[in-house]
């Protein structure tokens, strides 16, 4: 073969080799080396005060995890140390409160609202309770020695076996009260209204009756002559 023929043969081989190199560099139309990106999202919620969300995004080359934690604080209301929902102060509101068996001697609480309160067996000796409202309160067995209840509302109170010693009950409303077996010793009942009160077994010792409306609705002036 001549020199020109050999050169043409070598040229064809070089062109073929170059084409193969180019095809190899371009991937030859084969499968992609990178897998499709897969995204997985997982959400986990725990009861209580923590909520946790985890998101995972991954490929065959890299995995990234992001975690978000949210904390919620719940408020808890604690009861008062004495278990009461009120404060014994002048003109305060303690309607329906439970003071049974408590020592409230010397309390200064004029005008306080104790409607429906439970004061069974309570000690109220020397307490200042002028104008207090004790409508429907439970005073069974309570001690009210030297207690000032002038002008107080005691209608429908339950005070069986209660002790009223030298108690100021002047100008009080004691209508339909239960005073069964109560002790009235030197109590001031001037201008009190006891209409409809239950007085079976009530013991009266030297109490002051003047312009007082008795349980049967009649006026009692037993002590007016020597009283103020």
Secondary structure as UniProt FT lines:
FT   HELIX           3..25
FT   HELIX           27..29
FT   STRAND          38..45
FT   STRAND          50..58
FT   STRAND          63..71
FT   TURN            81..82
FT   TURN            90..91
FT   TURN            95..96
FT   TURN            100..101
FT   TURN            105..106
FT   TURN            110..111
FT   TURN            115..116
FT   TURN            120..121
FT   TURN            125..126
FT   TURN            130..131
FT   TURN            135..136
FT   TURN            140..141
FT   TURN            145..146
FT   TURN            150..151
FT   TURN            155..156
FT   TURN            160..161
FT   STRAND          163..165
FT   TURN            170..171
FT   TURN            175..176
FT   TURN            180..181
FT   STRAND          183..185
FT   TURN            190..191
FT   TURN            195..196
FT   TURN            200..201
FT   STRAND          203..205
FT   STRAND          212..213
FT   TURN            215..216
FT   STRAND          219..220
FT   TURN            222..223
FT   HELIX           224..226
//
